[in-house]
């Protein structure tokens, strides 16, 4: 039985004002963005919302999460956001469906006017930044190769201030193992984000992550463990999604992220031309990896639910290689993130390239949380 979608990632812009060197959309394997319209049209968003409503009503779903992605979702400016959001609200009018709207942005085009609009629509915005200027400006560069962190810092200070703090969803940071983890963590915390999401690079067996020429090496676990100990021992109030998710899994609750745990994936992507596609991080594996051959003008989301590529991500342990199915910590890592399992020879039928990192991190967190719980029991 297919699992209905809850999260709809809408690629409202297919171009970006940055040229991040590791970007899975523009600088890895996939090239199909070149054939996409730069911005999602009113016609496409209206048809997409029609499909969302149709899907939710078919499955008696009362909530839908709509997330604007790009490229850079602010590239069309305030007017584009207004048009898209109005189409969403018009398309869902009269339906018993509560919608949330969020976006992931590089933040450089954020303005008070956009902030006021997001506040009025109860929408939120997350910002991508990898650390202080000397780190962030090495990889997150503009199209002339220049750094942008100093300008972004102004936007982050605006977002952390009243009244815009209410729409500030948090920070997304790609891990760089050569950066001092505590320096990165301290810097990101200085903007008082409600949440930080540390991401493993979208690399794989054919394009090895930095520091992983030896599969057994665990530099990413070591980097994250340094932050975890500081965060856990210091009782930080900043949520860190990978840590929170693993702790939740220890106590039998579902993960907060699709990259770990065995919960079925219930998200789908719509490109600027209306193409319905698999999760966009797969663009880092091979050209056309996200292609389902469907479009909102010709297909509904029920058809997408039935697609083998979508259903394979909803099989849990049954969709993993035998090595993962035999692993004692499977319910925590869930085999790792799908893009990190890829090789041209074996497809996705591999453990994550970060398998040993994940195991080391999971065991460390499990042991530390268990000891803390034992101490709590003794002292209370």
ChimeraX attribute file (.defattr): number of C-alpha atoms within 10 A of each C-alpha:
attribute: neighborCount
match mode: 1-to-1
recipient: residues
	/A:1	7
	/A:2	15
	/A:3	16
	/A:4	21
	/A:5	21
	/A:6	19
	/A:7	18
	/A:8	20
	/A:9	24
	/A:10	23
	/A:11	26
	/A:12	32
	/A:13	26
	/A:14	25
	/A:15	22
	/A:16	20
	/A:17	15
	/A:18	21
	/A:19	19
	/A:20	20
	/A:21	15
	/A:22	16
	/A:23	19
	/A:24	20
	/A:25	22
	/A:26	21
	/A:27	14
	/A:28	18
	/A:29	17
	/A:30	20
	/A:31	15
	/A:32	14
	/A:33	16
	/A:34	11
	/A:35	9
	/A:36	16
	/A:37	16
	/A:38	20
	/A:39	22
	/A:40	24
	/A:41	17
	/A:42	14
	/A:43	13
	/A:44	23
	/A:45	25
	/A:46	21
	/A:47	20
	/A:48	26
	/A:49	21
	/A:50	19
	/A:51	19
	/A:52	24
	/A:53	22
	/A:54	17
	/A:55	19
	/A:56	21
	/A:57	14
	/A:58	11
	/A:59	12
	/A:60	12
	/A:61	16
	/A:62	14
	/A:63	14
	/A:64	19
	/A:65	15
	/A:66	21
	/A:67	21
	/A:68	24
	/A:69	23
	/A:70	25
	/A:71	25
	/A:72	24
	/A:73	27
	/A:74	27
	/A:75	22
	/A:76	16
	/A:77	14
	/A:78	17
	/A:79	11
	/A:80	19
	/A:81	19
	/A:82	15
	/A:83	14
	/A:84	21
	/A:85	18
	/A:86	16
	/A:87	21
	/A:88	22
	/A:89	14
	/A:90	13
	/A:91	19
	/A:92	18
	/A:93	11
	/A:94	8
	/A:95	12
	/A:96	14
	/A:97	16
	/A:98	11
	/A:99	15
	/A:100	15
	/A:101	19
	/A:102	20
	/A:103	22
	/A:104	22
	/A:105	24
	/A:106	25
	/A:107	22
	/A:108	20
	/A:109	18
	/A:110	21
	/A:111	16
	/A:112	13
	/A:113	11
	/A:114	18
	/A:115	23
	/A:116	14
	/A:117	15
	/A:118	22
	/A:119	16
	/A:120	9
	/A:121	16
	/A:122	14
	/A:123	21
	/A:124	21
	/A:125	25
	/A:126	22
	/A:127	23
	/A:128	19
	/A:129	22
	/A:130	26
	/A:131	23
	/A:132	18
	/A:133	17
	/A:134	11
	/A:135	18
	/A:136	21
	/A:137	20
	/A:138	15
	/A:139	18
	/A:140	24
	/A:141	18
	/A:142	16
	/A:143	12
	/A:144	8
	/A:145	15
	/A:146	14
	/A:147	20
	/A:148	18
	/A:149	21
	/A:150	11
	/A:151	12
	/A:152	20
	/A:153	17
	/A:154	13
	/A:155	19
	/A:156	22
	/A:157	14
	/A:158	19
	/A:159	28
	/A:160	19
	/A:161	13
	/A:162	9
	/A:163	14
	/A:164	20
	/A:165	21
	/A:166	18
	/A:167	21
	/A:168	24
	/A:169	20
	/A:170	25
	/A:171	26
	/A:172	22
	/A:173	20
	/A:174	17
	/A:175	19
	/A:176	22
	/A:177	16
	/A:178	12
	/A:179	15
	/A:180	14
	/A:181	20
	/A:182	16
	/A:183	13
	/A:184	19
	/A:185	20
	/A:186	13
	/A:187	15
	/A:188	21
	/A:189	16
	/A:190	11
	/A:191	17
	/A:192	20
	/A:193	21
	/A:194	17
	/A:195	19
	/A:196	24
	/A:197	19
	/A:198	19
	/A:199	15
	/A:200	18
	/A:201	21
	/A:202	25
	/A:203	23
	/A:204	23
	/A:205	24
	/A:206	14
	/A:207	17
	/A:208	17
	/A:209	18
	/A:210	13
	/A:211	14
	/A:212	19
	/A:213	11
	/A:214	8
	/A:215	16
	/A:216	12
	/A:217	15
	/A:218	19
	/A:219	18
	/A:220	24
	/A:221	21
	/A:222	16
	/A:223	20
	/A:224	20
	/A:225	19
	/A:226	14
	/A:227	20
	/A:228	22
	/A:229	14
	/A:230	13
	/A:231	18
	/A:232	15
	/A:233	11
	/A:234	9
	/A:235	9
	/A:236	12
	/A:237	12
	/A:238	14
	/A:239	16
	/A:240	20
	/A:241	18
	/A:242	20
	/A:243	24
	/A:244	14
	/A:245	21
	/A:246	24
	/A:247	19
	/A:248	15
	/A:249	20
	/A:250	18
	/A:251	9
	/A:252	11
	/A:253	11
	/A:254	17
	/A:255	23
	/A:256	17
	/A:257	16
	/A:258	18
	/A:259	21
	/A:260	23
	/A:261	24
	/A:262	24
	/A:263	19
	/A:264	16
	/A:265	22
	/A:266	18
	/A:267	19
	/A:268	21
	/A:269	21
	/A:270	26
	/A:271	25
	/A:272	23
	/A:273	23
	/A:274	25
	/A:275	22
	/A:276	26
	/A:277	22
	/A:278	21
	/A:279	20
	/A:280	21
	/A:281	17
	/A:282	23
	/A:283	25
	/A:284	27
	/A:285	28
	/A:286	16
	/A:287	14
	/A:288	15
	/A:289	19
	/A:290	21
	/A:291	17
	/A:292	16
	/A:293	11
	/A:294	18
	/A:295	20
	/A:296	23
	/A:297	16
	/A:298	9
	/A:299	14
	/A:300	19
	/A:301	22
	/A:302	18
	/A:303	10
	/A:304	24
	/A:305	20
	/A:306	14
	/A:307	16
	/A:308	11
	/A:309	16
	/A:310	23
	/A:311	19
	/A:312	14
	/A:313	21
	/A:314	20
	/A:315	15
	/A:316	19
	/A:317	20
	/A:318	13
	/A:319	18
	/A:320	23
	/A:321	15
	/A:322	13
	/A:323	12
	/A:324	23
	/A:325	18
	/A:326	11
	/A:327	13
	/A:328	9
	/A:329	16
	/A:330	20
	/A:331	19
	/A:332	24
	/A:333	23
	/A:334	24
	/A:335	32
	/A:336	25
	/A:337	23
	/A:338	24
	/A:339	26
	/A:340	30
	/A:341	26
	/A:342	26
	/A:343	18
	/A:344	11
	/A:345	10
	/A:346	10
	/A:347	12
	/A:348	19
	/A:349	18
	/A:350	23
	/A:351	23
	/A:352	25
	/A:353	27
	/A:354	28
	/A:355	22
	/A:356	18
	/A:357	21
	/A:358	22
	/A:359	20
	/A:360	16
	/A:361	22
	/A:362	21
	/A:363	13
	/A:364	16
	/A:365	20
	/A:366	17
	/A:367	12
	/A:368	16
	/A:369	15
	/A:370	13
	/A:371	12
	/A:372	14
	/A:373	12
	/A:374	11
	/A:375	11
	/A:376	10
	/A:377	9
	/A:378	8
	/A:379	7
	/A:380	5
